Amino acid sequence: MAGQQARTGRRAGGDHDRALFEHARVGIFRSTPAGRFTAVNPALVRMLGYASAAEVLALTLPQDLYVDPAQWQALRACSEATGVLEGVEVRWKRKGGQPLTVSLYARALCDARGRVVSSEGLVLDVTARAQTEAALRESVRMQERMADTLPEVLYRYDLVDHHLVYVNRQIIGMLGYPPEKVTGKSATVLRKLLHPEDVARFTACLHRWATAADGDCVETECRKGSR
């Protein structure tokens, strides 16, 4: 009786795992170090635009799946070295060649000698998010190009991480420094670019910026230091 109950329990567990594999909304896979899928769930088949799992299992991953085959090589090396991939974004191709961006979560499976024999993991389609982020980056670049044509100095300062995020090219005429000299620099570095007598005024201004309400205008005057 006990043996029968154990077998029943194993069957129930196997049925549960199979149902999870079949009905999951995220892609699930198992693949070989040589670059072939050995198991894919229906969600992954649909994500890639194929009609059946057999079509996906016939793919050679570096050439048929990756936009850049070298990316597969790099991920394979990383997975074998660390044993895991945690939310790594890669560019894949759907059937027909349309690109998609996916986020991979995977772990390497090893034999008794520690050699990687397969990998298994999850795939999330993040194409829409990646496209939105790319559009936002392009919008920011366009705004910065427009800002470079204005006569005033425009800048963005991060009050959380305390560094200058952006400044337009008019900073050259005012301080004599190109944007790349000051962007990304902390407040400590920026203070060194100012006249020593104006450092205290600049520090007080940073404090006023940090505590200002939305829409408040904070003004200060600082001279540049010697090069």
C-alpha positions as CSV (number, residue, x, y, z in Angstrom):
1,M,0.0,0.0,0.0
2,A,2.8,2.4,0.9
3,G,4.6,1.8,-2.4
4,Q,1.4,2.4,-4.3
5,Q,0.8,5.6,-2.4
6,A,4.3,6.7,-3.3
7,R,3.8,6.0,-6.9
8,T,0.5,7.8,-6.9
9,G,2.3,10.8,-5.3
10,R,5.0,10.8,-7.9
11,R,2.4,10.7,-10.7
12,A,0.5,13.6,-9.1
13,G,3.6,15.6,-8.9
14,G,4.6,14.9,-12.4
15,D,1.1,15.8,-13.7
16,H,1.4,19.1,-11.8
17,D,4.8,19.9,-13.3
18,R,3.5,19.0,-16.8
19,A,0.4,21.3,-16.3
20,L,2.7,24.1,-15.1
21,F,4.9,23.6,-18.2
22,E,2.1,23.5,-20.6
23,H,-0.1,26.4,-19.3
24,A,2.6,28.9,-18.0
25,R,2.3,32.3,-19.7
26,V,6.1,32.7,-19.8
27,G,8.4,30.8,-22.1
28,I,10.0,27.7,-20.5
29,F,12.9,25.8,-22.2
30,R,15.7,23.3,-21.8
31,S,18.7,23.5,-24.2
32,T,22.0,21.9,-24.8
33,P,25.5,23.5,-24.7
34,A,25.6,22.8,-28.5
35,G,22.8,25.3,-29.1
36,R,19.6,23.3,-29.5
37,F,16.4,23.3,-27.6
38,T,15.4,19.9,-26.1
39,A,12.1,21.1,-24.6
40,V,9.9,24.2,-25.1
41,N,6.5,25.0,-23.8
42,P,3.5,26.3,-25.8
43,A,4.1,29.9,-24.6
44,L,7.6,30.0,-26.0
45,V,6.4,28.5,-29.3
46,R,3.8,31.3,-29.6
47,M,6.3,33.9,-28.5
48,L,8.5,32.9,-31.4
49,G,5.7,32.8,-33.9
50,Y,6.0,29.1,-34.8
51,A,3.1,26.7,-35.3
52,S,4.5,23.8,-33.3
53,A,7.1,22.8,-30.8
54,A,8.8,20.6,-33.4
55,E,9.6,23.7,-35.5
56,V,11.3,25.4,-32.5
57,L,13.2,22.2,-31.5
58,A,14.6,22.1,-35.1
59,L,16.2,25.6,-34.6
60,T,20.0,26.1,-34.2
61,L,20.1,28.7,-31.5
62,P,23.0,30.9,-32.6
63,Q,22.0,31.2,-36.2
64,D,18.2,30.8,-36.2
65,L,17.3,32.5,-32.9
66,Y,19.9,35.2,-32.0
67,V,20.1,38.5,-34.0
68,D,23.8,38.4,-33.1
69,P,25.2,34.9,-32.9
70,A,28.1,36.2,-30.9
71,Q,25.7,37.1,-28.1
72,W,24.8,33.4,-27.7
73,Q,28.5,32.5,-27.3
74,A,28.9,35.2,-24.6
75,L,25.8,34.0,-22.7
76,R,26.9,30.4,-22.9
77,A,30.3,31.3,-21.5
78,C,28.7,33.4,-18.7
79,S,26.2,30.6,-17.9
80,E,29.0,28.0,-17.7
81,A,31.1,30.2,-15.5
82,T,28.5,31.4,-13.0
83,G,25.8,28.7,-13.4
84,V,23.0,31.2,-13.8
85,L,21.6,34.0,-15.9
86,E,19.4,36.5,-14.1
87,G,17.2,38.7,-16.3
88,V,19.8,39.1,-19.1
89,E,18.2,41.0,-22.0
90,V,19.0,39.6,-25.5
91,R,17.8,40.1,-29.0
92,W,16.0,37.1,-30.6
93,K,14.3,36.6,-33.9
94,R,10.7,35.5,-34.5
95,K,9.8,33.2,-37.4
96,G,10.2,35.4,-40.4
97,G,13.0,37.4,-38.9
98,Q,11.2,40.0,-36.9
99,P,13.3,41.0,-33.9
100,L,12.1,40.7,-30.3
101,T,13.8,41.5,-27.0
102,V,13.6,38.9,-24.3
103,S,14.8,38.6,-20.7
104,L,16.4,35.3,-19.8
105,Y,16.5,33.6,-16.5
106,A,18.4,30.3,-16.7
107,R,20.5,27.8,-14.7
108,A,23.1,25.4,-15.9
109,L,22.7,21.7,-15.2
110,C,25.8,19.7,-14.6
111,D,26.8,16.0,-14.5
112,A,28.7,14.2,-11.7
113,R,32.0,15.6,-13.1
114,G,30.7,19.2,-13.0
115,R,30.4,19.5,-16.8
116,V,27.4,21.5,-18.1
117,V,25.1,19.1,-19.9
118,S,22.1,21.4,-20.4
119,S,20.4,24.6,-19.3
120,E,16.8,25.3,-18.3
121,G,15.1,28.5,-17.7
122,L,12.4,31.1,-18.3
123,V,11.9,33.7,-21.1
124,L,10.0,36.9,-20.8
125,D,9.1,39.0,-23.9
126,V,10.1,42.6,-23.0
127,T,10.0,43.9,-26.6
128,A,7.3,46.6,-25.8
129,R,9.2,47.9,-22.8
130,A,12.5,47.9,-24.7
131,Q,10.8,49.9,-27.5
132,T,9.4,52.4,-25.1
133,E,12.7,52.9,-23.4
134,A,14.5,53.3,-26.8
135,A,11.9,55.9,-27.8
136,L,12.4,57.7,-24.5
137,R,16.2,57.7,-25.0
138,E,15.7,59.1,-28.5
139,S,13.4,61.8,-27.2
140,V,16.0,62.8,-24.6
141,R,18.7,62.9,-27.3
142,M,16.5,65.1,-29.5
143,Q,15.8,67.5,-26.6
144,E,19.5,67.7,-25.8
145,R,20.3,68.5,-29.5
146,M,17.7,71.3,-29.4
147,A,19.2,72.6,-26.1
148,D,22.6,72.9,-27.7
149,T,21.1,75.5,-30.1
150,L,19.8,77.8,-27.3
151,P,21.9,80.7,-26.0
152,E,21.3,79.9,-22.3
153,V,23.1,77.2,-20.3
154,L,20.7,74.3,-19.5
155,Y,21.5,71.4,-17.2
156,R,20.0,68.6,-15.2
157,Y,21.4,67.8,-11.8
158,D,20.5,64.6,-9.9
159,L,19.8,65.5,-6.3
160,V,19.6,61.9,-5.2
161,D,23.0,60.6,-6.5
162,H,24.5,64.1,-6.5
163,H,26.0,64.5,-10.0
164,L,25.4,66.6,-13.1
165,V,23.4,64.5,-15.5
166,Y,23.4,66.9,-18.5
167,V,24.6,70.3,-19.6
168,N,24.3,71.9,-23.0
169,R,27.3,73.1,-25.0
170,Q,26.8,76.8,-23.9
171,I,28.7,75.8,-20.8
172,I,31.9,76.2,-22.9
173,G,31.3,79.9,-23.3
174,M,30.4,80.4,-19.6
175,L,33.0,78.3,-17.8
176,G,35.4,77.3,-20.6
177,Y,34.8,73.6,-20.0
178,P,33.1,71.2,-22.5
179,P,30.1,69.3,-21.3
180,E,32.0,66.0,-21.1
181,K,34.3,67.7,-18.5
182,V,31.5,68.3,-16.0
183,T,28.7,65.8,-16.8
184,G,28.6,62.7,-14.6
185,K,30.7,64.5,-12.0
186,S,29.8,64.6,-8.3
187,A,29.3,67.8,-6.4
188,T,32.7,67.4,-4.9
189,V,34.4,67.4,-8.3
190,L,32.2,70.4,-9.5
191,R,33.3,72.4,-6.5
192,K,36.9,72.1,-7.7
193,L,35.9,73.7,-10.9
194,L,34.6,76.8,-9.1
195,H,36.4,79.8,-7.7
196,P,37.3,78.9,-4.0
197,E,35.4,81.9,-2.7
198,D,32.2,80.6,-4.3
199,V,32.3,77.0,-3.1
200,A,30.2,77.8,0.0
201,R,27.6,79.6,-2.1
202,F,27.4,76.6,-4.5
203,T,27.0,74.2,-1.6
204,A,24.2,76.3,-0.1
205,C,22.5,76.4,-3.5
206,L,22.6,72.6,-3.7
207,H,20.8,72.4,-0.3
208,R,18.2,74.8,-1.5
209,W,17.6,72.8,-4.7
210,A,17.2,69.6,-2.6
211,T,14.5,71.2,-0.4
212,A,12.8,73.4,-3.0
213,A,9.1,72.8,-3.8
214,D,8.0,72.0,-7.3
215,G,8.2,75.1,-9.5
216,D,10.4,77.0,-7.1
217,C,13.3,78.9,-8.7
218,V,16.7,78.8,-7.0
219,E,19.3,81.3,-8.2
220,T,23.0,81.7,-7.4
221,E,26.1,83.1,-8.9
222,C,29.5,81.3,-9.1
223,R,32.8,82.1,-10.8
224,K,34.9,79.5,-12.5
225,G,38.2,78.5,-10.8
226,S,41.6,78.5,-12.4
227,R,42.4,75.5,-14.7
